[in-house]
């Protein structure tokens, strides 16, 4: 059975959580769109509870499972110090810019990537 884009996105989130100790979750929300059709929204968050405090920062939101998967791919590449090979999906790049996706990736790197010299 082929994996869906959102399944792949969740797999990447799990890999980041295990390898880099992040707290990434992908939630879904639904609403009725302009034509009365049900729309599913994917919300990528850094979400956790620790020492009596709850943190829930939205990183990226899209109605496209493919765009969610591409965002998680970009997050993984950023954590691994790699550049995405394919930057030709204009729709994704527009949503990434509109939702401040690069800033979210930078935030996650700042929080979770510890400089080896500081350890």
Biopython code that builds the backbone (N, CA, C, O; Angstrom):
import numpy as np
from Bio.PDB.StructureBuilder import StructureBuilder

atoms = [
    (1, "UNK", "N", (0.835, -1.175, 0.000)),
    (1, "UNK", "CA", (0.000, 0.000, 0.000)),
    (1, "UNK", "C", (0.885, 1.247, 0.000)),
    (1, "UNK", "O", (1.820, 1.355, 0.794)),
    (2, "UNK", "N", (0.587, 2.163, -0.879)),
    (2, "UNK", "CA", (1.375, 3.397, -0.990)),
    (2, "UNK", "C", (1.074, 4.324, 0.178)),
    (2, "UNK", "O", (-0.050, 4.391, 0.676)),
    (3, "UNK", "N", (2.093, 5.023, 0.590)),
    (3, "UNK", "CA", (1.923, 5.994, 1.669)),
    (3, "UNK", "C", (1.336, 7.277, 1.113)),
    (3, "UNK", "O", (1.664, 7.691, 0.001)),
    (4, "UNK", "N", (0.465, 7.906, 1.893)),
    (4, "UNK", "CA", (-0.070, 9.204, 1.514)),
    (4, "UNK", "C", (0.935, 10.281, 1.918)),
    (4, "UNK", "O", (1.801, 10.030, 2.756)),
    (5, "UNK", "N", (0.835, 11.461, 1.342)),
    (5, "UNK", "CA", (1.759, 12.535, 1.731)),
    (5, "UNK", "C", (1.704, 12.845, 3.226)),
    (5, "UNK", "O", (2.741, 13.109, 3.834)),
    (6, "UNK", "N", (0.519, 12.819, 3.827)),
    (6, "UNK", "CA", (0.422, 13.144, 5.251)),
    (6, "UNK", "C", (1.033, 12.034, 6.109)),
    (6, "UNK", "O", (1.581, 12.305, 7.178)),
    (7, "UNK", "N", (0.941, 10.792, 5.646)),
    (7, "UNK", "CA", (1.595, 9.687, 6.352)),
    (7, "UNK", "C", (3.110, 9.862, 6.298)),
    (7, "UNK", "O", (3.801, 9.639, 7.292)),
    (8, "UNK", "N", (3.621, 10.260, 5.143)),
    (8, "UNK", "CA", (5.058, 10.514, 5.026)),
    (8, "UNK", "C", (5.472, 11.696, 5.897)),
    (8, "UNK", "O", (6.537, 11.664, 6.514)),
    (9, "UNK", "N", (4.648, 12.732, 5.955)),
    (9, "UNK", "CA", (4.949, 13.893, 6.803)),
    (9, "UNK", "C", (5.028, 13.473, 8.264)),
    (9, "UNK", "O", (5.926, 13.904, 8.988)),
    (10, "UNK", "N", (4.097, 12.640, 8.699)),
    (10, "UNK", "CA", (4.105, 12.167, 10.093)),
    (10, "UNK", "C", (5.312, 11.270, 10.364)),
    (10, "UNK", "O", (5.858, 11.280, 11.467)),
    (11, "UNK", "N", (5.727, 10.502, 9.372)),
    (11, "UNK", "CA", (6.925, 9.665, 9.523)),
    (11, "UNK", "C", (8.164, 10.540, 9.707)),
    (11, "UNK", "O", (9.018, 10.247, 10.544)),
    (12, "UNK", "N", (8.255, 11.609, 8.925)),
    (12, "UNK", "CA", (9.384, 12.538, 9.063)),
    (12, "UNK", "C", (9.337, 13.213, 10.435)),
    (12, "UNK", "O", (10.371, 13.368, 11.084)),
    (13, "UNK", "N", (8.139, 13.615, 10.882)),
    (13, "UNK", "CA", (8.000, 14.233, 12.211)),
    (13, "UNK", "C", (8.471, 13.272, 13.296)),
    (13, "UNK", "O", (9.184, 13.675, 14.215)),
    (14, "UNK", "N", (8.077, 12.000, 13.195)),
    (14, "UNK", "CA", (8.519, 11.004, 14.178)),
    (14, "UNK", "C", (10.033, 10.839, 14.159)),
    (14, "UNK", "O", (10.656, 10.708, 15.212)),
    (15, "UNK", "N", (10.625, 10.845, 12.974)),
    (15, "UNK", "CA", (12.083, 10.723, 12.861)),
    (15, "UNK", "C", (12.775, 11.909, 13.532)),
    (15, "UNK", "O", (13.753, 11.727, 14.257)),
    (16, "UNK", "N", (12.273, 13.124, 13.292)),
    (16, "UNK", "CA", (12.854, 14.316, 13.937)),
    (16, "UNK", "C", (12.686, 14.239, 15.452)),
    (16, "UNK", "O", (13.599, 14.591, 16.198)),
    (17, "UNK", "N", (11.528, 13.784, 15.902)),
    (17, "UNK", "CA", (11.292, 13.663, 17.342)),
    (17, "UNK", "C", (12.261, 12.682, 17.987)),
    (17, "UNK", "O", (12.765, 12.931, 19.082)),
    (18, "UNK", "N", (12.516, 11.585, 17.319)),
    (18, "UNK", "CA", (13.433, 10.585, 17.871)),
    (18, "UNK", "C", (14.897, 11.011, 17.781)),
    (18, "UNK", "O", (15.645, 10.886, 18.751)),
    (19, "UNK", "N", (15.298, 11.507, 16.630)),
    (19, "UNK", "CA", (16.707, 11.822, 16.403)),
    (19, "UNK", "C", (17.155, 13.118, 17.077)),
    (19, "UNK", "O", (18.256, 13.190, 17.622)),
    (20, "UNK", "N", (16.292, 14.146, 17.039)),
    (20, "UNK", "CA", (16.699, 15.461, 17.538)),
    (20, "UNK", "C", (15.945, 15.893, 18.794)),
    (20, "UNK", "O", (16.114, 17.016, 19.268)),
    (21, "UNK", "N", (15.111, 14.996, 19.333)),
    (21, "UNK", "CA", (14.357, 15.266, 20.571)),
    (21, "UNK", "C", (13.404, 16.451, 20.418)),
    (21, "UNK", "O", (13.156, 17.174, 21.383)),
    (22, "UNK", "N", (12.866, 16.655, 19.202)),
    (22, "UNK", "CA", (11.877, 17.703, 18.996)),
    (22, "UNK", "C", (10.525, 17.217, 19.523)),
    (22, "UNK", "O", (10.399, 16.084, 19.987)),
    (23, "UNK", "N", (9.537, 18.073, 19.448)),
    (23, "UNK", "CA", (8.184, 17.744, 19.914)),
    (23, "UNK", "C", (7.170, 18.087, 18.820)),
    (23, "UNK", "O", (6.193, 18.792, 19.074)),
    (24, "UNK", "N", (7.401, 17.596, 17.622)),
    (24, "UNK", "CA", (6.563, 17.944, 16.481)),
    (24, "UNK", "C", (5.338, 17.035, 16.424)),
    (24, "UNK", "O", (5.445, 15.811, 16.503)),
    (25, "UNK", "N", (4.183, 17.659, 16.286)),
    (25, "UNK", "CA", (2.934, 16.931, 16.052)),
    (25, "UNK", "C", (2.267, 17.539, 14.825)),
    (25, "UNK", "O", (2.448, 18.718, 14.518)),
    (26, "UNK", "N", (1.501, 16.717, 14.138)),
    (26, "UNK", "CA", (0.716, 17.202, 12.998)),
    (26, "UNK", "C", (-0.746, 16.938, 13.326)),
    (26, "UNK", "O", (-1.194, 15.792, 13.353)),
    (27, "UNK", "N", (-1.478, 18.012, 13.573)),
    (27, "UNK", "CA", (-2.896, 17.927, 13.893)),
    (27, "UNK", "C", (-3.722, 18.226, 12.656)),
    (27, "UNK", "O", (-3.224, 18.790, 11.682)),
    (28, "UNK", "N", (-4.979, 17.846, 12.704)),
    (28, "UNK", "CA", (-5.903, 18.195, 11.636)),
    (28, "UNK", "C", (-7.087, 18.949, 12.212)),
    (28, "UNK", "O", (-7.511, 18.726, 13.346)),
    (29, "UNK", "N", (-7.591, 19.823, 11.411)),
    (29, "UNK", "CA", (-8.790, 20.585, 11.735)),
    (29, "UNK", "C", (-9.643, 20.603, 10.481)),
    (29, "UNK", "O", (-9.115, 20.545, 9.371)),
    (30, "UNK", "N", (-10.946, 20.683, 10.644)),
    (30, "UNK", "CA", (-11.818, 20.684, 9.483)),
    (30, "UNK", "C", (-12.746, 21.886, 9.516)),
    (30, "UNK", "O", (-13.098, 22.388, 10.584)),
    (31, "UNK", "N", (-13.137, 22.342, 8.329)),
    (31, "UNK", "CA", (-14.115, 23.409, 8.203)),
    (31, "UNK", "C", (-14.788, 23.279, 6.839)),
    (31, "UNK", "O", (-14.296, 22.581, 5.952)),
    (32, "UNK", "N", (-15.908, 23.955, 6.692)),
    (32, "UNK", "CA", (-16.589, 23.951, 5.415)),
    (32, "UNK", "C", (-16.093, 25.109, 4.577)),
    (32, "UNK", "O", (-16.106, 26.257, 5.021)),
    (33, "UNK", "N", (-15.653, 24.806, 3.356)),
    (33, "UNK", "CA", (-15.142, 25.819, 2.447)),
    (33, "UNK", "C", (-16.266, 26.595, 1.782)),
    (33, "UNK", "O", (-17.445, 26.364, 2.054)),
    (34, "UNK", "N", (-15.886, 27.514, 0.909)),
    (34, "UNK", "CA", (-16.829, 28.397, 0.238)),
    (34, "UNK", "C", (-17.909, 27.691, -0.548)),
    (34, "UNK", "O", (-19.011, 28.221, -0.681)),
    (35, "UNK", "N", (-17.630, 26.522, -1.067)),
    (35, "UNK", "CA", (-18.611, 25.784, -1.852)),
    (35, "UNK", "C", (-19.344, 24.741, -1.019)),
    (35, "UNK", "O", (-20.017, 23.870, -1.569)),
    (36, "UNK", "N", (-19.221, 24.821, 0.285)),
    (36, "UNK", "CA", (-19.890, 23.873, 1.168)),
    (36, "UNK", "C", (-19.198, 22.536, 1.293)),
    (36, "UNK", "O", (-19.749, 21.600, 1.872)),
    (37, "UNK", "N", (-17.985, 22.433, 0.751)),
    (37, "UNK", "CA", (-17.229, 21.181, 0.858)),
    (37, "UNK", "C", (-16.379, 21.197, 2.113)),
    (37, "UNK", "O", (-15.868, 22.237, 2.526)),
    (38, "UNK", "N", (-16.239, 20.026, 2.710)),
    (38, "UNK", "CA", (-15.417, 19.886, 3.900)),
    (38, "UNK", "C", (-13.942, 19.983, 3.528)),
    (38, "UNK", "O", (-13.477, 19.290, 2.622)),
    (39, "UNK", "N", (-13.215, 20.836, 4.223)),
    (39, "UNK", "CA", (-11.789, 21.039, 3.974)),
    (39, "UNK", "C", (-11.023, 20.586, 5.212)),
    (39, "UNK", "O", (-11.388, 20.934, 6.335)),
    (40, "UNK", "N", (-9.973, 19.818, 5.008)),
    (40, "UNK", "CA", (-9.117, 19.376, 6.111)),
    (40, "UNK", "C", (-7.859, 20.236, 6.114)),
    (40, "UNK", "O", (-7.190, 20.375, 5.090)),
    (41, "UNK", "N", (-7.544, 20.806, 7.262)),
    (41, "UNK", "CA", (-6.364, 21.644, 7.429)),
    (41, "UNK", "C", (-5.344, 20.863, 8.258)),
    (41, "UNK", "O", (-5.683, 20.286, 9.291)),
    (42, "UNK", "N", (-4.093, 20.851, 7.793)),
    (42, "UNK", "CA", (-3.000, 20.194, 8.516)),
    (42, "UNK", "C", (-2.195, 21.272, 9.237)),
    (42, "UNK", "O", (-1.770, 22.254, 8.629)),
    (43, "UNK", "N", (-1.993, 21.078, 10.537)),
    (43, "UNK", "CA", (-1.302, 22.066, 11.359)),
    (43, "UNK", "C", (-0.098, 21.390, 12.003)),
    (43, "UNK", "O", (-0.240, 20.469, 12.807)),
    (44, "UNK", "N", (1.090, 21.865, 11.635)),
    (44, "UNK", "CA", (2.333, 21.344, 12.210)),
    (44, "UNK", "C", (2.679, 22.221, 13.402)),
    (44, "UNK", "O", (2.743, 23.445, 13.293)),
    (45, "UNK", "N", (2.904, 21.563, 14.561)),
    (45, "UNK", "CA", (3.181, 22.310, 15.788)),
    (45, "UNK", "C", (4.375, 21.732, 16.541)),
    (45, "UNK", "O", (4.723, 20.560, 16.399)),
    (46, "UNK", "N", (4.974, 22.579, 17.329)),
    (46, "UNK", "CA", (5.939, 22.169, 18.346)),
    (46, "UNK", "C", (5.143, 22.217, 19.640)),
    (46, "UNK", "O", (4.857, 23.301, 20.148)),
    (47, "UNK", "N", (4.784, 21.067, 20.175)),
    (47, "UNK", "CA", (3.818, 21.023, 21.266)),
    (47, "UNK", "C", (4.265, 20.039, 22.349)),
    (47, "UNK", "O", (4.559, 18.878, 22.064)),
    (48, "UNK", "N", (4.311, 20.521, 23.594)),
    (48, "UNK", "CA", (4.699, 19.654, 24.704)),
    (48, "UNK", "C", (4.295, 20.261, 26.041)),
    (48, "UNK", "O", (3.983, 21.448, 26.138)),
    (49, "UNK", "N", (4.307, 19.421, 27.064)),
    (49, "UNK", "CA", (4.037, 19.818, 28.446)),
    (49, "UNK", "C", (5.255, 19.438, 29.262)),
    (49, "UNK", "O", (5.704, 18.292, 29.224)),
    (50, "UNK", "N", (5.788, 20.393, 29.999)),
    (50, "UNK", "CA", (6.986, 20.125, 30.801)),
    (50, "UNK", "C", (7.028, 21.028, 32.017)),
    (50, "UNK", "O", (6.825, 22.237, 31.908)),
    (51, "UNK", "N", (7.287, 20.452, 33.159)),
    (51, "UNK", "CA", (7.480, 21.183, 34.408)),
    (51, "UNK", "C", (6.347, 22.175, 34.684)),
    (51, "UNK", "O", (6.589, 23.324, 35.052)),
    (52, "UNK", "N", (5.114, 21.716, 34.503)),
    (52, "UNK", "CA", (3.957, 22.531, 34.811)),
    (52, "UNK", "C", (3.577, 23.564, 33.769)),
    (52, "UNK", "O", (2.668, 24.362, 34.000)),
    (53, "UNK", "N", (4.249, 23.570, 32.628)),
    (53, "UNK", "CA", (3.947, 24.554, 31.584)),
    (53, "UNK", "C", (3.667, 23.832, 30.257)),
    (53, "UNK", "O", (4.289, 22.820, 29.933)),
    (54, "UNK", "N", (2.734, 24.376, 29.521)),
    (54, "UNK", "CA", (2.347, 23.819, 28.230)),
    (54, "UNK", "C", (2.806, 24.755, 27.124)),
    (54, "UNK", "O", (2.545, 25.957, 27.170)),
    (55, "UNK", "N", (3.493, 24.198, 26.125)),
    (55, "UNK", "CA", (3.938, 24.982, 24.979)),
    (55, "UNK", "C", (3.281, 24.419, 23.725)),
    (55, "UNK", "O", (3.274, 23.206, 23.514)),
    (56, "UNK", "N", (2.731, 25.296, 22.898)),
    (56, "UNK", "CA", (2.026, 24.869, 21.705)),
    (56, "UNK", "C", (2.228, 25.924, 20.619)),
    (56, "UNK", "O", (1.394, 26.812, 20.445)),
    (57, "UNK", "N", (3.343, 25.820, 19.889)),
    (57, "UNK", "CA", (3.673, 26.812, 18.866)),
    (57, "UNK", "C", (3.350, 26.270, 17.478)),
    (57, "UNK", "O", (3.851, 25.221, 17.075)),
    (58, "UNK", "N", (2.503, 27.003, 16.752)),
    (58, "UNK", "CA", (2.181, 26.614, 15.386)),
    (58, "UNK", "C", (3.355, 26.964, 14.478)),
    (58, "UNK", "O", (3.856, 28.088, 14.490)),
    (59, "UNK", "N", (3.784, 25.975, 13.688)),
    (59, "UNK", "CA", (4.917, 26.154, 12.787)),
    (59, "UNK", "C", (4.486, 26.357, 11.335)),
    (59, "UNK", "O", (5.096, 27.135, 10.602)),
    (60, "UNK", "N", (3.433, 25.652, 10.929)),
    (60, "UNK", "CA", (3.011, 25.684, 9.530)),
    (60, "UNK", "C", (1.585, 25.167, 9.456)),
    (60, "UNK", "O", (1.198, 24.280, 10.217)),
    (61, "UNK", "N", (0.802, 25.726, 8.534)),
    (61, "UNK", "CA", (-0.580, 25.286, 8.356)),
    (61, "UNK", "C", (-0.916, 25.301, 6.874)),
    (61, "UNK", "O", (-0.611, 26.261, 6.167)),
    (62, "UNK", "N", (-1.550, 24.224, 6.407)),
    (62, "UNK", "CA", (-1.913, 24.108, 5.000)),
    (62, "UNK", "C", (-3.065, 23.122, 4.835)),
    (62, "UNK", "O", (-3.253, 22.225, 5.657)),
    (63, "UNK", "N", (-3.817, 23.297, 3.782)),
    (63, "UNK", "CA", (-4.876, 22.348, 3.445)),
    (63, "UNK", "C", (-4.358, 21.252, 2.512)),
    (63, "UNK", "O", (-5.116, 20.367, 2.115)),
    (64, "UNK", "N", (-3.088, 21.308, 2.167)),
    (64, "UNK", "CA", (-2.490, 20.340, 1.243)),
    (64, "UNK", "C", (-1.580, 19.360, 1.984)),
    (64, "UNK", "O", (-0.621, 19.759, 2.645)),
    (65, "UNK", "N", (-1.896, 18.086, 1.861)),
    (65, "UNK", "CA", (-1.031, 17.064, 2.451)),
    (65, "UNK", "C", (0.350, 17.071, 1.816)),
    (65, "UNK", "O", (1.348, 16.812, 2.488)),
    (66, "UNK", "N", (0.410, 17.368, 0.520)),
    (66, "UNK", "CA", (1.692, 17.433, -0.188)),
    (66, "UNK", "C", (2.545, 18.570, 0.368)),
    (66, "UNK", "O", (3.737, 18.384, 0.612)),
    (67, "UNK", "N", (1.946, 19.747, 0.572)),
    (67, "UNK", "CA", (2.698, 20.884, 1.107)),
    (67, "UNK", "C", (3.170, 20.596, 2.531)),
    (67, "UNK", "O", (4.268, 20.997, 2.917)),
    (68, "UNK", "N", (2.344, 19.905, 3.307)),
    (68, "UNK", "CA", (2.746, 19.525, 4.663)),
    (68, "UNK", "C", (3.960, 18.602, 4.606)),
    (68, "UNK", "O", (4.902, 18.755, 5.383)),
    (69, "UNK", "N", (3.932, 17.653, 3.689)),
    (69, "UNK", "CA", (5.054, 16.730, 3.511)),
    (69, "UNK", "C", (6.311, 17.475, 3.067)),
    (69, "UNK", "O", (7.404, 17.193, 3.556)),
    (70, "UNK", "N", (6.161, 18.424, 2.145)),
    (70, "UNK", "CA", (7.312, 19.199, 1.686)),
    (70, "UNK", "C", (7.883, 20.055, 2.821)),
    (70, "UNK", "O", (9.100, 20.209, 2.925)),
    (71, "UNK", "N", (7.016, 20.609, 3.667)),
    (71, "UNK", "CA", (7.500, 21.386, 4.811)),
    (71, "UNK", "C", (8.300, 20.500, 5.768)),
    (71, "UNK", "O", (9.358, 20.898, 6.257)),
    (72, "UNK", "N", (7.786, 19.300, 6.029)),
    (72, "UNK", "CA", (8.507, 18.391, 6.926)),
    (72, "UNK", "C", (9.829, 17.955, 6.296)),
    (72, "UNK", "O", (10.828, 17.801, 6.998)),
    (73, "UNK", "N", (9.841, 17.754, 4.977)),
    (73, "UNK", "CA", (11.090, 17.431, 4.281)),
    (73, "UNK", "C", (12.096, 18.564, 4.463)),
    (73, "UNK", "O", (13.264, 18.324, 4.770)),
    (74, "UNK", "N", (11.631, 19.808, 4.270)),
    (74, "UNK", "CA", (12.518, 20.958, 4.438)),
    (74, "UNK", "C", (13.041, 21.058, 5.866)),
    (74, "UNK", "O", (14.198, 21.417, 6.083)),
    (75, "UNK", "N", (12.187, 20.738, 6.841)),
    (75, "UNK", "CA", (12.615, 20.757, 8.250)),
    (75, "UNK", "C", (13.700, 19.707, 8.468)),
    (75, "UNK", "O", (14.723, 19.995, 9.088)),
    (76, "UNK", "N", (13.487, 18.500, 7.965)),
    (76, "UNK", "CA", (14.480, 17.436, 8.111)),
    (76, "UNK", "C", (15.792, 17.836, 7.457)),
    (76, "UNK", "O", (16.856, 17.676, 8.054)),
    (77, "UNK", "N", (15.728, 18.353, 6.236)),
    (77, "UNK", "CA", (16.938, 18.773, 5.546)),
    (77, "UNK", "C", (17.665, 19.857, 6.332)),
    (77, "UNK", "O", (18.892, 19.829, 6.430)),
    (78, "UNK", "N", (16.936, 20.800, 6.886)),
    (78, "UNK", "CA", (17.553, 21.884, 7.654)),
    (78, "UNK", "C", (18.259, 21.326, 8.884)),
    (78, "UNK", "O", (19.364, 21.757, 9.212)),
    (79, "UNK", "N", (17.635, 20.376, 9.562)),
    (79, "UNK", "CA", (18.252, 19.778, 10.746)),
    (79, "UNK", "C", (19.498, 18.975, 10.379)),
    (79, "UNK", "O", (20.426, 18.860, 11.179)),
    (80, "UNK", "N", (19.513, 18.428, 9.178)),
    (80, "UNK", "CA", (20.669, 17.657, 8.715)),
    (80, "UNK", "C", (21.700, 18.522, 8.001)),
    (80, "UNK", "O", (22.729, 18.012, 7.558)),
    (81, "UNK", "N", (21.441, 19.826, 7.883)),
    (81, "UNK", "CA", (22.381, 20.732, 7.225)),
    (81, "UNK", "C", (22.390, 20.606, 5.719)),
    (81, "UNK", "O", (23.389, 20.933, 5.079)),
    (82, "UNK", "N", (21.287, 20.133, 5.132)),
    (82, "UNK", "CA", (21.179, 19.943, 3.686)),
    (82, "UNK", "C", (20.227, 20.972, 3.096)),
    (82, "UNK", "O", (19.379, 21.522, 3.798)),
    (83, "UNK", "N", (20.369, 21.221, 1.825)),
    (83, "UNK", "CA", (19.463, 22.106, 1.089)),
    (83, "UNK", "C", (18.479, 21.247, 0.299)),
    (83, "UNK", "O", (18.868, 20.211, -0.240)),
    (84, "UNK", "N", (17.204, 21.660, 0.221)),
    (84, "UNK", "CA", (16.254, 20.905, -0.618)),
    (84, "UNK", "C", (16.719, 20.907, -2.067)),
    (84, "UNK", "O", (17.169, 21.928, -2.586)),
    (85, "UNK", "N", (16.602, 19.741, -2.717)),
    (85, "UNK", "CA", (17.059, 19.627, -4.104)),
    (85, "UNK", "C", (16.081, 20.256, -5.082)),
    (85, "UNK", "O", (16.490, 20.799, -6.108)),
    (86, "UNK", "N", (14.790, 20.186, -4.772)),
    (86, "UNK", "CA", (13.762, 20.622, -5.721)),
    (86, "UNK", "C", (13.012, 21.820, -5.160)),
    (86, "UNK", "O", (12.197, 21.677, -4.249)),
    (87, "UNK", "N", (13.283, 22.982, -5.696)),
    (87, "UNK", "CA", (12.610, 24.213, -5.272)),
    (87, "UNK", "C", (11.758, 24.776, -6.404)),
    (87, "UNK", "O", (11.730, 25.990, -6.609)),
    (88, "UNK", "N", (11.058, 23.903, -7.147)),
    (88, "UNK", "CA", (10.302, 24.347, -8.309)),
    (88, "UNK", "C", (8.796, 24.382, -8.089)),
    (88, "UNK", "O", (8.065, 24.818, -8.978)),
    (89, "UNK", "N", (8.312, 23.942, -6.945)),
    (89, "UNK", "CA", (6.881, 23.935, -6.687)),
    (89, "UNK", "C", (6.457, 25.325, -6.222)),
    (89, "UNK", "O", (6.541, 25.648, -5.037)),
    (90, "UNK", "N", (6.002, 26.141, -7.170)),
    (90, "UNK", "CA", (5.674, 27.537, -6.868)),
    (90, "UNK", "C", (4.552, 27.666, -5.846)),
    (90, "UNK", "O", (4.583, 28.555, -4.995)),
    (91, "UNK", "N", (3.557, 26.779, -5.929)),
    (91, "UNK", "CA", (2.453, 26.820, -4.972)),
    (91, "UNK", "C", (2.953, 26.624, -3.552)),
    (91, "UNK", "O", (2.584, 27.372, -2.646)),
    (92, "UNK", "N", (3.796, 25.617, -3.360)),
    (92, "UNK", "CA", (4.363, 25.362, -2.038)),
    (92, "UNK", "C", (5.226, 26.531, -1.575)),
    (92, "UNK", "O", (5.121, 26.963, -0.427)),
    (93, "UNK", "N", (6.068, 27.038, -2.450)),
    (93, "UNK", "CA", (6.938, 28.147, -2.074)),
    (93, "UNK", "C", (6.131, 29.381, -1.675)),
    (93, "UNK", "O", (6.530, 30.112, -0.769)),
    (94, "UNK", "N", (4.999, 29.620, -2.343)),
    (94, "UNK", "CA", (4.131, 30.748, -1.982)),
    (94, "UNK", "C", (3.515, 30.548, -0.597)),
    (94, "UNK", "O", (3.482, 31.475, 0.213)),
    (95, "UNK", "N", (3.025, 29.332, -0.330)),
    (95, "UNK", "CA", (2.439, 29.042, 0.984)),
    (95, "UNK", "C", (3.522, 29.099, 2.061)),
    (95, "UNK", "O", (3.280, 29.612, 3.153)),
    (96, "UNK", "N", (4.698, 28.582, 1.767)),
    (96, "UNK", "CA", (5.812, 28.620, 2.717)),
    (96, "UNK", "C", (6.148, 30.056, 3.099)),
    (96, "UNK", "O", (6.374, 30.352, 4.273)),
    (97, "UNK", "N", (6.183, 30.947, 2.113)),
    (97, "UNK", "CA", (6.465, 32.362, 2.384)),
    (97, "UNK", "C", (5.322, 33.009, 3.156)),
    (97, "UNK", "O", (5.557, 33.742, 4.116)),
    (98, "UNK", "N", (4.094, 32.742, 2.745)),
    (98, "UNK", "CA", (2.920, 33.339, 3.388)),
    (98, "UNK", "C", (2.794, 32.919, 4.850)),
    (98, "UNK", "O", (2.393, 33.720, 5.694)),
    (99, "UNK", "N", (3.130, 31.679, 5.148)),
    (99, "UNK", "CA", (3.006, 31.139, 6.510)),
    (99, "UNK", "C", (4.298, 31.250, 7.321)),
    (99, "UNK", "O", (4.393, 30.681, 8.408)),
    (100, "UNK", "N", (5.283, 31.970, 6.808)),
    (100, "UNK", "CA", (6.572, 32.146, 7.496)),
    (100, "UNK", "C", (7.228, 30.815, 7.851)),
    (100, "UNK", "O", (7.782, 30.649, 8.938)),
    (101, "UNK", "N", (7.156, 29.872, 6.915)),
    (101, "UNK", "CA", (7.702, 28.545, 7.155)),
    (101, "UNK", "C", (9.196, 28.519, 7.393)),
    (101, "UNK", "O", (9.675, 27.762, 8.237)),
    (102, "UNK", "N", (9.936, 29.332, 6.665)),
    (102, "UNK", "CA", (11.404, 29.367, 6.866)),
    (102, "UNK", "C", (11.742, 29.865, 8.272)),
    (102, "UNK", "O", (12.668, 29.361, 8.907)),
    (103, "UNK", "N", (10.991, 30.854, 8.752)),
    (103, "UNK", "CA", (11.215, 31.373, 10.111)),
    (103, "UNK", "C", (10.909, 30.290, 11.147)),
    (103, "UNK", "O", (11.593, 30.195, 12.166)),
    (104, "UNK", "N", (9.893, 29.480, 10.890)),
    (104, "UNK", "CA", (9.563, 28.388, 11.806)),
    (104, "UNK", "C", (10.669, 27.343, 11.837)),
    (104, "UNK", "O", (11.010, 26.823, 12.899)),
    (105, "UNK", "N", (11.226, 27.037, 10.671)),
    (105, "UNK", "CA", (12.325, 26.077, 10.608)),
    (105, "UNK", "C", (13.539, 26.634, 11.350)),
    (105, "UNK", "O", (14.195, 25.908, 12.097)),
    (106, "UNK", "N", (13.839, 27.905, 11.149)),
    (106, "UNK", "CA", (14.954, 28.535, 11.867)),
    (106, "UNK", "C", (14.726, 28.509, 13.369)),
    (106, "UNK", "O", (15.658, 28.259, 14.134)),
    (107, "UNK", "N", (13.493, 28.765, 13.798)),
    (107, "UNK", "CA", (13.143, 28.717, 15.225)),
    (107, "UNK", "C", (13.423, 27.323, 15.784)),
    (107, "UNK", "O", (14.037, 27.187, 16.842)),
    (108, "UNK", "N", (12.972, 26.290, 15.072)),
    (108, "UNK", "CA", (13.168, 24.920, 15.549)),
    (108, "UNK", "C", (14.643, 24.563, 15.632)),
    (108, "UNK", "O", (15.070, 23.907, 16.582)),
    (109, "UNK", "N", (15.420, 24.985, 14.650)),
    (109, "UNK", "CA", (16.860, 24.723, 14.699)),
    (109, "UNK", "C", (17.497, 25.415, 15.896)),
    (109, "UNK", "O", (18.352, 24.840, 16.569)),
    (110, "UNK", "N", (17.081, 26.647, 16.161)),
    (110, "UNK", "CA", (17.632, 27.399, 17.290)),
    (110, "UNK", "C", (17.305, 26.730, 18.624)),
    (110, "UNK", "O", (18.141, 26.696, 19.528)),
    (111, "UNK", "N", (16.105, 26.206, 18.743)),
    (111, "UNK", "CA", (15.669, 25.589, 19.999)),
    (111, "UNK", "C", (16.263, 24.200, 20.196)),
    (111, "UNK", "O", (16.679, 23.853, 21.302)),
    (112, "UNK", "N", (16.305, 23.401, 19.125)),
    (112, "UNK", "CA", (16.636, 21.988, 19.300)),
    (112, "UNK", "C", (18.036, 21.566, 18.864)),
    (112, "UNK", "O", (18.519, 20.518, 19.293)),
    (113, "UNK", "N", (18.682, 22.340, 18.042)),
    (113, "UNK", "CA", (20.043, 21.971, 17.645)),
    (113, "UNK", "C", (21.026, 22.640, 18.585)),
    (113, "UNK", "O", (21.145, 23.865, 18.606)),
    (114, "UNK", "N", (21.725, 21.835, 19.357)),
    (114, "UNK", "CA", (22.696, 22.345, 20.313)),
    (114, "UNK", "C", (24.060, 22.365, 19.662)),
    (114, "UNK", "O", (24.499, 21.365, 19.093)),
    (115, "UNK", "N", (24.728, 23.491, 19.745)),
    (115, "UNK", "CA", (26.075, 23.611, 19.187)),
    (115, "UNK", "C", (27.013, 22.692, 19.973)),
    (115, "UNK", "O", (27.076, 22.757, 21.200)),
    (116, "UNK", "N", (27.729, 21.847, 19.258)),
    (116, "UNK", "CA", (28.634, 20.904, 19.902)),
    (116, "UNK", "C", (29.674, 21.577, 20.787)),
    (116, "UNK", "O", (30.115, 20.995, 21.777)),
    (117, "UNK", "N", (30.069, 22.801, 20.436)),
    (117, "UNK", "CA", (31.085, 23.503, 21.223)),
    (117, "UNK", "C", (30.541, 23.976, 22.572)),
    (117, "UNK", "O", (31.313, 24.218, 23.500)),
    (118, "UNK", "N", (29.217, 24.109, 22.686)),
    (118, "UNK", "CA", (28.629, 24.573, 23.933)),
    (118, "UNK", "C", (28.381, 23.444, 24.925)),
    (118, "UNK", "O", (28.140, 23.702, 26.104)),
    (119, "UNK", "N", (28.436, 22.206, 24.469)),
    (119, "UNK", "CA", (28.149, 21.071, 25.346)),
    (119, "UNK", "C", (29.271, 20.797, 26.319)),
    (119, "UNK", "O", (29.177, 19.871, 27.124)),
]
sb = StructureBuilder()
sb.init_structure("model")
sb.init_model(0)
sb.init_chain("A")
sb.init_seg("    ")
for serial, (resi, resn, name, xyz) in enumerate(atoms, 1):
    if name == "N":
        sb.init_residue(resn, " ", resi, " ")
    sb.init_atom(name, np.array(xyz, "f"), 0.0, 1.0, " ", f" {name:<3s}", serial, name[0])
structure = sb.get_structure()
